[in-house]
Amino acid sequence: MVLDWGKLKNFVPIIYFRMFYKQEIFLLNKGFRQISMVIVLGLAFMVLLSGCFATSTPKAAPPMVKRSGDVPTAAMLPIINSYEQSTADFVTQYLEACLKDRNVFKFVPKTNVDKAVAESGFNLSKIFGLSASEYAALAKTLGVDYVIHGVVVIKKTLQFTGWRKDVDLAIRIYDGRTGRKVDSWRSMTDFAWTKDGTDLDAQKMAESAANHTCSKMMQREY
């Protein structure tokens, strides 16, 4: 084959342009990847700093406003936590006291609840709670209108200054006749580690979460 250099030389600029164009695209894509990596790292650093320097105030108890007249009866089942049960026990104690002092519910004694649960053989540690028939059976045994149950999760986050603990509390209330859920509330309580005693004080965290949930529950009529 005989090459026609007169025609071939016309294609040389095109070939060179294509090679140059591909090289430019490669460098451009590489530059975008580097910029994207810088942006992602920057955002991650900002999120980390926002968690480290965030401050929050523990929730105070709701106003001491007592409801008048007859109030429904309720059983406060032990709130569960698979890792730090002491915090869950404090939440149970504070939430029941908050609702009782404001005459939202009339609670049966804790000893009666513990006895009924033990005799029933029901597993309260299930993350999604009991079945409707099980809640109804406990309510019938205890003679109450409602059953209150929930779970608290302690979230641990590693900060520059050490470990920080936050409280995620989910509370549900069940109709005593049907065992079906009537309502539910969730409280996210974050603590600033810069304040003495809030990062490891289970009792203080539990009280704050209970106060937050109690104020929400008081907004509803039963």
N, C-alpha and C positions, 0 to 999 in steps of 0.2 A: 504494500500500500504506500502510495506517495502522498506525503503530507503537503497540504497547501498552506504554506506559512503566511500567505496573504490573508487567508480566512482565519487561521488559528490565532494570529496576533490580536484579532478583534475580541476573542474570548478570554484573553489573558486578564484584562481588567475585571471581567465578571468573576473569573475564578478567584482572583485576588480579593475582590469585594466579598465574595461568599466566605472565604477563609477568614477575612478580617471581621465580618459580621458575626460568624460563629464564635470567634474568640471574644468579641465584645459581649455577646450574650452570656458566655460562660463566666466572664469576669463580673458582669452585672448580677447574674444569679448568685455568684459567690459573695458579692457585696451585700445583696439582700439577706442571705443566710446569716452573715456576720452581724448585720444590723438587727435582724430578728432575734438573734441570740442575745445581743446586748439588751434589747427591750425586755425580753423574757426574764433575764437575770435581774434587770432593774426593777421590774414589777414584783418579782419574788422577794427582793430585798425590801421593797416598800411594804409588802404585806407582812414580812417578818418584823419590821420595825413597828408597824401599826399594832401588832399583837404585843410587842414588848413595852411600848410606851402608852398603851391604852389604860385608862383608869375608869373605874366604875364604883358606884356607891352601893353597898348592900341594901336590899329592900327593907324599908321600915314597916312596922306592923300597921295594918289598916286602922282607920278611926274606930274607937270603941263605941260603936252604935249598935245597941241591942234591939233586936226585933221583938215586937210585942205579940202577945197572943200565943196560941199553941203552935208548936213547931214539930216537924216530922222527926221520927226517931231514925237513927243510923248506926251502923257498925263500921268502925274504921279498921279494916284489915291491915296487917303489917305491910308497909311498903317494902319492896324488895330491892336488893342490890347484891350482885354476886361477888363483889370484891371488897366493898367497904360497907358492911351491914350496919356498922355503928352510925354512919351518916344517915342511912335509911331509917334507923330507929329514931334518931333525933327528928327527922322530917315528920314521921308518923306522930310523934309526941307533940311537936309544935303546931302542926296543922289541925289536929284534933282540938287542942287547947284554944287555938284562935277561933275556930268555928263555934266551939262550945261557949266561950266567953261572950260572944256576940249573939248568942241565942239563935244561930242558924240551924243547928241540929241538936237533938238530945241524944247523946251517945250512950250505948250500953257499956258497962265496965270492960276494961281490957281483959280481965281474967275470964269473963264469960266468952269473949271473942276467941281467946287462945284455946279454951276448952272445946268450943264448938269446932274450931278448925282441926284440932288434934283428933277429935272423935270422928270427924268426917273423912279423914284420910286424904283430903284434897291437897294437891301440890300447888302451893301458892307461888312457887319460884318460877313458874312458866312465864316467859317474857310477854306473851300475849294475854295473860290472865286466865281465869277459869272459864268454863262454858256457862251459858245462860242458866242451864238447869242447876249447876253447882252453886252459882250466886243465889239463885232463888231458894235452894235448899238451906244455905247458911242463913239467909234472911228469915226463913220460916222458923228455923231452930232458935234464932235469937229474938224473933218477934219484932223485927224492925221494918221500917218503910223503905230504907235505902241501904245499899252497901257501897262503901268507898274503898277503892283499891288503886294501886299505882306502882310505878317503878321509877327509881332514881339512878341516873348514870353519872359517874364522876369522870370527867374528861381531864386527862393530864396532858399538858403541853410543855415542851422544853423551850425555855426562854434563855436569854443571855445570862440571867441571874439565877437560873435553876428551874425547878419544876413548878408549874402553876396548875391549880385544880379549879375546874368550873363545874357547876351543877346543872344537870338537865333533868327536870322533874316532870313526869307525865302522870296526871291523876284522872281517874274515870269514876263515875258514879252510876250505879245500876239500880234499876227498879226492883224492889223486894218481891213483888208478886210474879214478875215475868223473868227477872234476871237479865233483862236486856239493858244495854247502855243507854243512859238518859242524856249524859253530857260528858265532856272531857275538857281538860285544860292542860296547857304545857307552859312550864316556866324555865327560861334560860337565864341563869344567874352567873355572871362573870365577876371575878375578883381581881383587883389589881394587886400584884405581888409586892408592890412597893409599900403597902400598908402592913404594919406588923400584925402577924397572927391570922391574916385572912387566907394565906395560901395553904396552910396545913390545919387550920382550925375547923374540924368537921362540924362541931356544934354551931359555930357562927354561920357557916355556909348553909347548913340545914335550916336554920331559923330564917335566913334570908329567902330561901326558896319557898318555905312554907308561908311566909308572909305574902310573897308575891302571888302564890296560888290562892290563898285565903281571900285576898282582895278581889280576885276574879270571881270566885265562887259566891261571894256575897252579892254580886250584881244580879243573881238569878233568884227567882222565887220558887220554892219547892212546895 
